[in-house]
């Protein structure tokens, strides 16, 4: 389950969909800020994917 979730979180489309959902819910950010949120989410997912083997997962 965890590898599947991480694989999904590492995809740009997942973060774009989450950003769109937040926009529909009324969160307003500049387009550049949304791009940073997407990039940060993908980077965080990559870091977790790298750390999981070290933690024995």
N, C-alpha and C positions, 0 to 999 in steps of 0.2 A: 504493500500500500504506500509506504513512504517513498520508494523509488518512483512510483507513478505520479505521486503528488509533486515531487521535486522536478520531474521531467516536465510536468505541466507548468509549474511556476517559473521554469527557465525559458518559457516561450514568451515572446514579446506580445503575442495576441492576447494572452491571459491578462497581462497588465493593462493593455489598452482597453479590454473589456471592463476591468475593474475601474479604470479611470472614467470610462463612459458612464458606468453605473453611478459613480460618485457625482458626476456632472448632472445626471438626471435627478439625483437626490438633493441637488442644490449647492453642491460644493463648487465654487468658482475659483479657478486659477488661470493664470496666463498659459498659453500653449507651451511656452518654454518650461514652465513649472511642471506641467503634466509630463513633458518629455523627461524631465529629471526624476519624477516619481517612477515612471516606467523603467528607466535605466537603473535607479536605485533598487527597485524590486528584483530585477533580473540579476543584479550584482549580488544582492543578499542571498538569492536562491543558489547562485554559483558557490558562494562561500559556505553555505550550509551543506551543499553537496560534497564539497571538499573535506569538510570537518566530520561528517557522519562516519566515514570509515575509521577515523582516528578514535571516535567514541565507541566503536564496536557495534554500530548499527548496520 
